[in-house]
Amino acid sequence: MNKQNKQLLQQMERAQQRIKYPSLPDHAVALTNWQDNSANALTKSIIGFLNMSGHFAERINTMGTYRQGRRLKVGEGVRQMPGRYVPTTGVKGSADISSTIQVNVNGKQIGLSVKWEVKFSKDRQSEHQKKYQEETEKAGGYYFIVRDFEDFKEKYDELIKHL
């Protein structure tokens, strides 16, 4: 992440903290160390930017979960039963970030569905993700693939400029 974008995120965060903690001096509240050096860090930075910009963004987890097996008392001991994997109930191929971008259309505020797929390093879209992108765009939503914070900011600025 370049220095300018890191400073932008810190300024936005500081403004949010002034609202939340009006009586605390600026130096009393620690700022987040915004980064984009991993998929998780980039996702966190994008969500932070969108939420601090007055939009709504959330991380979408499409992984299933592992359910630990029960523990049974057997004589004097305890036996751990095997666990099992429970697949997700979400849509296969969902984007990493689901956001609603607030826009003004003919004097009326509306929410625009925008999906952000984070691809770090050499990651590529799966067939399920390509289908999800197609369905999102067919329904009138926006779908972007981003590789770093600068890429995200460029696409965000372009989207806002054309709305």
N, C-alpha and C positions, 0 to 999 in steps of 0.2 A: 504494500500500500504506500502510495507516495505521501510525502510530508503534508501536502496541502489537504488531502482527504482525511488524514489522521487528525489534523487540526480542526477540520470542519466537524467531524464526529465529536471531538472533545468539546468544541464550542456549543454544539447542540445539546450534549449531555449536561454541560454546566448550566445552560439556560433551563433545562428541565429540573435540575437540582435546586436552582434558585426558587422555582415555583413550589417545589415540594418541601424544601427546607429554607424558608425565607429568612429565618433569624441566624442561620449559620454563615460564618464567613466562607468565601470561596476556597481558601486553603484547608478548611476543616473536612471537606468531603473528597474522598479519593475518586479519581476518574478511571474509567475502564481503559485498559491497554488495547485499543482497537487494532486488529491485525487482519491480514488475509493470507497468511502463510500456511493454511490448511483448509480443508473443506468446512470443518466445524467453525473455525475462526471467521472465514468469509461469510458463512451463513449467519452467524451471530452479528457481524457488522452490518450486513444488508438489512436484517430484521430491525436492528437498532436504528439505523438511518430512517427506514420507512416509518416506524412507530414514532420517532421523534419529529418526523415531518408532518405529523397529523393524519397519517394514513393508518391502516391496520395491517399487520403482517404476523404470520405465525409459521413455525416450523412444522412440516408434515412428516410424521414418522410412518413409513410404510413397511417397516420390518415387523415380523411376527414377534412373539414373546415365548420365552422358555418358562414353563411352569414346573416348579420343583415337585417331585413326587412326595407322597405322604411319608411320614415317619411312623412306623408301627412298632409297638412294644412287643417283643418276642422274648418270653421268659424274663431273664434279668437284663437283657440288652435291648437295643433299638435297631431296627432295620430300616434303612433308607430305600424306599421304592424308587424305581426309575422315573425320571420326569419325562415330559413330552413337549414338543414344539407346537405352539398354536399359531397358525398362519394369521396374517393381518385380515381385518375386515374392510380395510381401505381399498381404494381402486389401484390396481396394478399400474405402475408407471407414473403415479402422482409426482408432481414437481416437489422439490425440496421446500419451497416457500410459497405459501398462498397469501396473496395480499389483495386488499381492496383500496384502490387509489381514489381519493375524493377529487372529483372534477366538477366544474361549473358548466352546465349546458343550458343555454338560454335563461340564465338567471336562477337556475335550480341546481342544487347540489345533488349529485348522484355518485354512487360507488361503482367503480370499474374493476372487474375481475382481472388481476394480473398474476400470472404464475412465473416463478423464477426457478430454474433448474441450475444448480451449482455443479459445475464440472471442473474438478481440480486436476492439474497436471495432464495426464494422458487419458483421463476418463472420457468415455463416449456414451451417447444415448443408446439405451436398449430399444428393442422393437416395441415393448410396452410403453416406453416413454415417448417414442415417436407417435404412437397411436393416441396417447393422452394429449400430446401437443396438437395433433390434428383435430381432435374432438373439442379441445378448448377453443381453438381459433375458429372452428366451424360454428361454435355457439356464440361467437362475438367477443370472446375474451382475448387477452394477450398472453403470450408465452415467450419467455426469453431464456436463453442459455448464457450464463455468465461464468467467466474463468478467474476473474480477480475483481477487486473493488473498483478499479478504474473502468473496466469493461461494464460493470453494473451501472456506475454513475453516468457513463456515456449513454447507455440505453435508456436509463431513467430520464435523463435530461431531454433526450430526443422525444420520448413518449410524452412528457409533460408539455413540451414545446408544440406538439401537433394536436393536443387536445383542446 
